[in-house]
Amino acid sequence: MKKIKNNLFLLLLFIVILAGLFYWYEVRPSTIRSSCYKTASDKLDDNFSKIELFNRQQDKSTTFRDGVYAHNFYYNNCLRKHGLKTK
């Protein structure tokens, strides 16, 4: 009986460790990436008029590329802040 309880405890411990690893390496990064994408999109919506104003001051036209660069900048900074990207 004691051997069965010991094996059951080890099995439960193994399952808990696997669940924790799955969360840390699969669920958490996916959730952070999704959140960062939404945050970057929101910031871009808020700041795109500032980008347009800056470009007008520089006598440039605002292009789709400017928006993509800005979105990538916000997205990558968010990933760095949460420790998913190093450079």
BADREN-982567 format. One line per field, with one value per atom (N, C-alpha, C): residue number from 1; x negated, y, z negated. Coordinates in Angstrom, 2 decimals. Layout:
BEGIN
nr [NUM,...]
east [X,...]
north [Y,...]
up [Z,...]
//
This chain:
BEGIN
nr [1,1,1,2,2,2,3,3,3,4,4,4,5,5,5,6,6,6,7,7,7,8,8,8,9,9,9,10,10,10,11,11,11,12,12,12,13,13,13,14,14,14,15,15,15,16,16,16,17,17,17,18,18,18,19,19,19,20,20,20,21,21,21,22,22,22,23,23,23,24,24,24,25,25,25,26,26,26,27,27,27,28,28,28,29,29,29,30,30,30,31,31,31,32,32,32,33,33,33,34,34,34,35,35,35,36,36,36,37,37,37,38,38,38,39,39,39,40,40,40,41,41,41,42,42,42,43,43,43,44,44,44,45,45,45,46,46,46,47,47,47,48,48,48,49,49,49,50,50,50,51,51,51,52,52,52,53,53,53,54,54,54,55,55,55,56,56,56,57,57,57,58,58,58,59,59,59,60,60,60,61,61,61,62,62,62,63,63,63,64,64,64,65,65,65,66,66,66,67,67,67,68,68,68,69,69,69,70,70,70,71,71,71,72,72,72,73,73,73,74,74,74,75,75,75,76,76,76,77,77,77,78,78,78,79,79,79,80,80,80,81,81,81,82,82,82,83,83,83,84,84,84,85,85,85,86,86,86,87,87,87]
east [-0.83,0.00,-0.87,-1.95,-2.83,-3.52,-3.86,-4.50,-3.55,-2.27,-1.28,-1.13,-1.10,-0.99,-2.22,-3.38,-4.62,-4.64,-4.22,-4.17,-3.14,-2.00,-0.97,-1.48,-2.19,-2.77,-3.77,-4.63,-5.62,-4.94,-3.89,-3.15,-2.50,-1.88,-1.25,-2.30,-3.43,-4.52,-5.01,-5.17,-5.60,-4.60,-3.31,-2.26,-2.26,-2.42,-2.45,-3.66,-4.80,-6.00,-5.82,-5.25,-4.99,-4.01,-2.97,-2.00,-2.67,-3.52,-4.24,-5.17,-5.88,-6.77,-5.98,-4.86,-4.02,-3.52,-3.08,-2.62,-3.77,-4.94,-6.04,-6.60,-6.66,-7.28,-6.30,-5.03,-4.05,-2.96,-2.27,-1.11,-1.54,-2.49,-2.92,-3.47,-4.41,-4.91,-3.82,-2.93,-1.84,-0.93,-0.63,0.20,-0.50,-1.79,-2.55,-2.61,-2.87,-2.92,-1.59,-0.51,0.81,1.08,0.73,0.92,0.05,-1.19,-2.09,-1.59,-1.04,-0.51,0.64,1.53,2.65,2.16,1.19,0.64,-0.02,-0.79,-1.45,-0.43,0.63,1.68,2.37,2.65,3.28,2.38,1.09,0.15,0.00,0.00,-0.11,1.10,2.29,3.50,3.41,2.89,2.78,1.71,0.62,-0.53,-0.70,0.16,-0.04,0.12,0.99,1.13,-0.15,-0.86,-2.15,-3.19,-3.16,-4.08,-3.78,-2.50,-2.13,-2.59,-2.41,-2.83,-4.35,-5.09,-6.55,-6.97,-6.35,-6.70,-6.36,-5.24,-4.89,-5.93,-6.42,-7.45,-8.76,-9.01,-10.22,-9.98,-8.81,-8.42,-8.45,-7.98,-7.87,-6.41,-6.09,-4.73,-4.74,-3.67,-3.56,-3.15,-3.90,-3.63,-3.20,-2.75,-2.38,-3.60,-4.77,-6.01,-6.28,-5.98,-6.18,-5.34,-4.12,-3.24,-3.75,-4.26,-4.80,-6.02,-6.92,-8.10,-7.70,-6.76,-6.33,-5.69,-4.86,-4.23,-5.28,-6.25,-7.32,-8.14,-8.37,-9.11,-8.38,-7.09,-6.31,-6.21,-6.00,-5.87,-7.16,-8.29,-9.57,-9.93,-9.62,-9.88,-9.05,-7.82,-6.97,-7.53,-7.98,-8.56,-9.82,-10.64,-11.84,-11.47,-10.45,-10.02,-9.59,-8.99,-8.53,-9.55,-10.73,-11.81,-11.76,-11.01,-10.94,-11.91,-12.46,-13.39,-14.56,-15.77,-16.95,-17.54,-17.47,-18.07,-17.04]
north [-1.20,0.00,1.26,1.21,2.37,2.60,1.52,1.63,2.27,1.93,2.50,4.01,4.42,5.84,6.60,5.98,6.62,6.78,5.74,5.82,6.85,6.91,7.89,9.31,9.52,10.83,11.22,10.31,10.59,10.88,10.13,10.36,11.74,12.12,13.45,14.56,14.34,15.32,15.48,14.39,14.41,15.16,14.92,15.59,17.09,17.47,18.89,19.57,18.92,19.50,19.64,18.62,18.72,19.85,19.99,21.06,22.43,22.55,23.81,24.14,23.14,23.37,23.73,23.07,23.38,24.83,25.23,26.61,27.59,27.35,28.30,28.43,27.32,27.36,27.45,27.20,27.24,28.29,28.22,29.09,30.52,30.70,32.03,32.85,32.31,33.10,33.44,32.50,32.76,33.88,33.86,34.91,36.26,36.27,37.53,38.07,37.21,37.68,38.26,37.60,38.10,39.45,39.57,40.82,41.94,41.61,42.61,43.06,42.15,42.53,43.53,43.25,44.15,45.49,45.46,46.70,47.53,46.89,47.60,48.21,47.48,48.01,49.21,49.12,50.24,51.47,51.25,52.38,53.00,52.16,52.68,53.53,53.07,53.86,55.21,55.20,56.44,57.38,56.81,57.63,57.85,57.26,57.41,58.86,59.59,61.01,61.77,61.36,62.00,61.68,60.45,60.07,60.91,61.08,61.89,63.33,63.88,65.25,65.38,64.43,64.46,64.41,63.56,63.44,64.71,65.35,66.61,67.68,67.68,68.65,68.40,67.15,66.79,66.82,67.28,67.31,65.92,64.94,63.58,63.18,62.19,61.67,60.43,60.23,59.07,57.87,56.82,55.64,54.49,53.45,52.23,51.67,51.82,51.32,51.98,53.27,53.95,53.30,52.95,52.30,50.92,50.19,48.85,48.95,49.88,50.06,50.44,51.34,51.76,50.60,49.81,48.66,47.66,47.37,46.44,46.97,48.27,48.89,48.68,48.98,48.80,47.33,46.46,45.02,44.44,44.76,44.25,44.79,46.05,46.60,45.90,45.58,44.87,43.47,42.78,41.45,41.52,42.54,42.71,42.96,43.77,44.09,42.83,41.88,40.66,39.52,39.80,38.85,37.78,38.01,37.03,37.31,38.51,38.88,39.58,39.25,39.83,41.01,40.99,42.09,42.88]
up [0.00,0.00,0.00,-0.78,-0.86,0.49,1.20,2.50,3.52,3.45,4.35,4.10,2.84,2.52,2.99,2.82,3.24,4.76,5.49,6.95,7.41,6.73,7.07,6.86,5.75,5.48,6.56,6.96,8.01,9.35,9.65,10.88,10.88,9.78,9.68,9.76,9.12,9.18,10.61,11.32,12.71,13.58,13.37,14.15,13.87,12.61,12.25,12.89,12.86,13.47,14.98,15.63,17.07,17.39,16.59,16.82,16.65,15.65,15.44,16.59,17.10,18.23,19.49,19.70,20.86,20.77,19.59,19.42,19.70,19.11,19.20,20.62,21.35,22.67,23.83,23.60,24.70,24.48,23.38,23.15,22.86,21.95,21.55,22.72,23.52,24.66,25.67,25.91,26.86,26.35,25.08,24.48,24.54,24.25,24.28,25.71,26.68,28.08,28.52,28.15,28.50,27.85,26.59,25.87,26.46,26.81,27.40,28.76,29.54,30.85,30.68,29.73,29.48,28.96,28.05,27.50,28.59,29.46,30.56,31.50,31.80,32.68,32.05,30.75,30.05,30.03,29.75,29.72,31.11,32.13,33.49,33.83,33.45,33.70,32.99,31.76,30.99,31.55,32.04,32.42,33.92,34.75,36.19,36.62,35.96,36.32,35.99,34.94,34.62,35.70,36.21,37.29,38.53,38.84,39.99,39.81,38.62,38.35,38.50,37.95,38.07,39.53,40.31,41.73,42.49,42.14,42.80,42.48,41.25,40.88,41.63,41.97,42.71,44.23,44.66,46.07,46.71,45.96,46.48,46.45,47.23,47.15,46.26,45.54,44.67,45.52,45.42,46.23,45.34,45.98,45.26,44.53,45.16,44.56,43.21,43.08,41.80,40.71,41.05,40.07,39.70,40.68,40.40,39.49,39.80,38.95,37.53,37.39,36.06,35.31,35.99,35.34,34.88,35.74,35.37,34.20,34.18,33.08,31.76,31.72,30.49,30.10,31.08,30.82,30.24,30.87,30.39,29.02,28.75,27.42,26.36,26.68,25.74,25.47,26.53,26.34,25.48,25.70,24.87,23.41,23.21,21.85,21.09,21.80,21.17,21.23,21.79,21.78,22.85,23.92,24.99,26.12,26.15,27.21,26.57,27.04,26.38,27.15,28.47,29.23,29.96]
//
